[in-house]
Amino acid sequence: MSKPIRITEAFLQEIKKDFEATLRSLKMSDGKVSYTKQFVWTSKEDDIPILEFTPLAYVKMVSLLQHYSSEVAWHGTVTRDPDNPLHFVIEDILVYPQQVDGTNVNTDQKEYTQWLYAQEDEVFNAIRMQGHSHVNMGTSPSSVDLTHQEEILNQLDDDMFYIFMIWNKRLEHTVKIYDLASNTLYEDADIDLVCPTLDSFLEEADQLVKKKVYTPAKSSSPKKPAGYSGYSGWPYYGQQGEKDEDEDERDPIYGYYYGYGYEDDDDDLDLPQYAGKKKKGKQKH
């Protein structure tokens, strides 16, 4: 939920009333008074700012995040849509002189000032974002980060805005927009952050790139006998025969007729014998 940056007259009167009520009901255990009050903009719940990266700016920032194993910091040039004050666009990313290690970014003020004033006026006036990496750690601001943000905030005029970002290599992020013109601080869930993707490009590509489907070639070998699932090749165990007219029994395993069979002493048709084994009895031709 968005919050005010400056105390308005209405907030001041609210504080006085609330503080007096707190003091009248307070029982001090050590002679000290501690008072805290949180302010939010209930009237701006539907105000969702859009913070958008150009493809160039986003690629530059992500490249910095992935390239450095230490912290690294950058500025961003930002434009604001004159027809929609809630639409901000990060146009470009600029790296300024700095000394870094795994957990800190330090800047020589003289060197930084020289770099800043060397920028063209259009770029100088558009620098409205400061970001840095927390490498593989979480993106919550440290006490040093909060102090730095407060220092920059105190240098801004009442009609300006400034954006702070903290990212890590997993592209997790913490974002704040200080919009002094509307006296509003937007944070994370209050912001519609738009990062460019290649989805539309890939959708167009999918219309043009078709996967070739290969159909297996038909086998030229004879089909296996019907009713037999374990057979792996043809021919097997000799030549195919023909059924005698007086034979009405089919091999129940192979479902196939052969040119000979065997009868036992009871004249019952026996199964064909394979693998060179013969059963005693009269051979029937």
N, C-alpha and C positions, 0 to 999 in steps of 0.2 A: 504494500500500500504506500502511495506516495506521501512525502512529508514536506512540510515547509522548511525553507532555509533560514529566513529571517523571521523574527518575532513581529507580527503585525499588531496594530492597536487592539484588535479584537482578542488576539491571543494574550496580550499583556493584561487586559482586564480579566480574562479567564484565569490567568496565573495568580493574580492578586486575590481573587475570590477563593480559589482552591487552596492557595498557600495559607490564607487566614484561617480557613476551616481546618486545615491540617494542624496548624499551630495550636488552635483552641482545644483540639482533642488529643494532642501529643503528651505523652509522659516520658520525660527524658531520664535515661538510666545513667548517663555519664556527662550531663550538662551540654550535650551537643545536639544540633538539629541537622538532619539530613533530609533533603527534599528533591525529588525527581519527578518530572512530568513528561510524558511522551505525547508528541503532537503528530497528527496525521490529517491528510486532506480528505475528509469524507465527501466533499463536494466534487472531487476529481477522480472518483473511482473508475469512471469510464474513459478517462484520458490515458490512452496507451501510446506512448511514443514509439515510432519505428526508427530503429538504428540499423542502417544498411551499409554493407561493405561493397565497394566496387570489386570486380574480380581481381584487378591488379593489386589493390590494397590487401585483400584477403590472402592472396598467394604470397605476397611479400611477408606478411605477418606470420603465416604458418611456416614459411621457409626459415624465418628467424628462430621460431620455437623449436623446429626440428634440427637446425644446424648447430645450435649452441648447447653444450652440456652444462653451462653455467647460466646464471641469470643474465638477461639482456633487456634493455629498455628501448623504447621508441616513442616518437610523436606521430600524430595523425593529423592530416589536414581534413577539415570537416566543413561541409556546407549545410545550410538549413533552408528548406523549401519556404520561400516567402509566402506561398499560398497555403501551406500547411505547416505551421510552426512546430508540429509534433513529428515531422519527418526530417531525420538527420542522415547524411550520407558521408561515410568515411571515404574520401577520394584517393588518398595516398598515404604511404607509411614512410617516415623519415627516421634514420638512425643518427643520433647525436653523439658527440665524444663522451666516453665513459670508461671507467675501470670496473671490472666485474670479477666476482668469484662465485662459488656455488650458491651463496645465499644473499649476496649484496650487489647493488649497483651504486657506484660512487661517481660523482661528477665534479670536476674542477670548475668552479664558478666562472673564472676568467675565460677559460677555454670554451665553456658552454656559451657564454655570452657572445664571444666572437663568432662562434658558429651560428647562433641565432640571428644576429644582426647582419650576417652575410647572406641571409635568405632574401629572395626577392619579396617586394612588398605584398604581393598577392599571396605568396606562400606564408610569409610571416603572420599576416592577419588571419590566415585560415588554420593556423596551428591551434587546435582546440581539443586535443586528445593526448593523454599520456598513458602508455601501457608498458607493462613489463612482464617477464616470465617468472614463474615459480618452479620452473623445470618439471620435476616429477612430484612435487608436493601439492597440497591443496591450495586453493586460490583465495582463501580468506585473507584480507589485508592484515599485515602485521602492525605493531604499534608505530614502526618507522614509516610504513605506508600511510597510515592515517595522519601522521604528523605532516608528511609531505603533501598530502591532499589538502590539508587545512591551510598550509602555507600558500599553495597555488590559489585556493578559493578566496583567500583574503586579498589577493591582488586583482581580482576581477571586478569590473564595473557592474552595476546593477542591471544592465541590459544585455549581459553576455551569458554564455553557457560554456561548460567544460565537461569533458568525458574522461573517466578513469576506467582502465581495464587491467585485470590480472588474468593471465592464461597459463596453462601448463601444456606439456607435450600430449596429454590425452585430450586436449582441446576443451577441457573444463574451464570455466571462466566465471569471474565476478565483474559486473559492470555497474557503473553509476553514471547518471547524467545529472549534473547540477545546472538547472535552468533558472538562472537568476531573474530573467525577464518575467517568468511566471511564478517566481519564488517557490520552486518545486524541486525536490530531490526524487529522482526515479532510480529504483534499484532492481536489478535482476528480473524478478517476476513481473515488475511493472513495465518491462521493456520488451518489445517485439524485435528481437535481434535477427536480422536477415543476413545469412551467409550464403554466398553464391555456390551453386552446385552445377554439375554437368548433366542433370537429369533430362532437361529438354533436348540437349545435344544427343544424348544416348537414345532418347525416344525417336528422334529423327533418324538416327543411324539404324535403329531396329527396323525401320520401314524400308531400308535399302539393302541391308545385309541379311541374307537368308541362309540358313544352315542347310547344307546338302544332306539328303537322307539316302543312305546306301541300302539297297535291297540285296539280301544274300542271293548269290547265284544258285540256280536250280541244279541239284545233283544229277549227274548222268548215270549213276549206278542204279541197278534194279531196286524196286521197292521191296521192303521186307515183307515177308508173309503176313497176311492179315491175322490178327488175333495173337501175335507173339510180340511181347514188349522187350524181351531180354536179348533178342538177336542183334548182333553188331555187324554183320557183314553177309555178303552173298557171294558165291554159293557156300553151302555148309554140308558136311557129311555126305558127300556124293551128289549125284544128279537127281534132278526132280523127276519123279515118275508120274504115272497116270493111275487114276483110280480104276480098279477092276469093277466090272459091272455088279458083281456079286458082293462087293465090299461096300458097306454102308457106315463103316466106322472111320472117324477121323482122329488123327493124333490129337488128344485133348490138350497137349502142351503146345505143340507147334502149329496145330491147325492145318497140317499139310499132308498130302498123300505121297506115298512112295511106291516104287514099282515092285516092292516085295514086302512081305510081313511074315509073321510066324504064328503058327497055331499050337496050342498046347494039346495034351491028350484028350481034353474035353471039347475040342474043336472050337473053343472060344478064340476070337481074334485077339492076338497079343499086340502090345505096343511095339513099334519099330525099335530095334536095338541099335544103339549108337556106340561110338568109341570102340568098335571092333568086338563087342561082346555079342554072343549069340545065345539064345535060349534053346534049350533042348526041345525038340519037337520036329514035326514035318515041315519042311519049307514049302511054301505055297507059291506056285509060279503063275 
